[in-house]
Amino acid sequence: MAKVTQCQSCGIPLDKKTPAGTEKDGSLSSKYCTHCYQNGEWTMDLSFDEMYDYNLKRFQESDMNKVQKYFLNKMYTKKFMRKLDRWSE
């Protein structure tokens, strides 16, 4: 199985800047970031649409430059997010 390189809840890259969340036993999650998943539970109980809106706003308010934000807005669609494990099930 290929290593997951982005959170399967919000789509953010899993890297040193955004570490993995944790399972109930304290081990690192292989699928979800620390913003979405801690201690084996979701950090926010949001519907798909609420999570999409929350994440889009968070990305737009980030410190990315205008070019990065432009491409993010083109890539970060509901169709993209529906393919993430949390929302495809």
N, C-alpha and C positions, 0 to 999 in steps of 0.2 A: 504494500500500500504506500502510495506517495505521501510525503510529509505535507501536511496542511500548512500553507504559507499565509493564509488570511483567516480571520475569525469567521466561523461559520454561523454567526449570528448577525454581525454588523458589517463585515467585509473589510475591516481595517487590517492592514498587514500585521502579522505577528512577528515582532522583532524586538530588539533591545529597547526601543522607545515605547512599544506597547507589548508588554509581556503576556504570557498565557495566564488564564485564570486558574483556579484551583478546584480540585475535586474534594469531596467530603473528607477524605483521608489526608488531605494536604498536598497530595501530588499535583503536578501541573497538568492542566487540561491539554489534550492534544488537538482540540478543535476550537476553543473559545478564548477570547481575550479577557483580561482582568476587568475591563469596563463592563462586560456583559455577564460574567460568570465567576462567582466566588463561593468557595465552600460547597460546591456541588449544586448551587442554586443560581437562578437568574438574578441579577442585581436589580433589574427593573421588570415589573410585570406589565408589559406593553403588548398591544395587538401588533400585527404586522404593519398596518398603516401608521400607527403611533411611533413604532420603532424606526420606520423609514423616515418619517418627518424629523424625528429627534436626531438621527444620524446625519441626515442631509444638512440640517442647521448646524450641527457640531462641526462638520467638515467645512462648511462655508465660512464659519467663524474662526477657523484654525489659522495658523501662521503661514499657510501655503501662499505662494505668490499667485498672481492673477492667471498666469498660464496654467499652473497646476490646477487651480480651481476650475478653470474652463474645461479642462480635460476630465476632471472628476465629475463635473455636472453632466458631461456627455456619457460617461461610463456608469455612474451610480444611478441606475434606474430601478424601478420596481421589478422589471424582468430579471435584472442581475441579482437583486436581493432574493427573489423567489428561488433561485438556484442554490442558495446557501442551505446547508443541512437543517438548520433550525426551522426554516420556513418552507422547505420542500416536503417535509414529512406530513 
